[in-house]
Amino acid sequence: MQIIKIKEWCDANITPMAWQRVALKILPDLREQNISLSEIQNPNDSLVIENRYVIQIDNIIQELYEVELPKELKVI
């Protein structure tokens, strides 16, 4: 899944700052993939993550905002 799509959904459906909070919480895990904070905070179309990270992001969003990602964003 492209991170940019998840970020755009967060910006539109939660708040523009929501993605920044999610990015900070998922950062330690994404660093295992050599993805930096600046890449997460300002993703481009080529930044793609594995489904296990999408699941983690969905869990973080549920924890922080009590909403979940739409199904189309959970599918790779």
C-alpha positions, 0 to 999 in steps of 0.5 A: 500500500502507498503511504501517501494514500493513508496520509491523504485519508487521515488528512481528509477524514481525521485532521491534518495533524493526525498523520504526524501522530501516526507517523511518530508511533509507527516510525520505529517499525518502519525504520526496520525497512530503512524508511526515515521520519521525513519520508513518512511525514512527507511520503511520495507515490513510490513509498510502499509498505507491507500489509503488516505495517498497514495493519499496525497503522490501522491499529494506531488510528483506532487507538488514537482516534477511535476510527479505522481505515476504510477497507480499500486502504487495507488491501495491497 
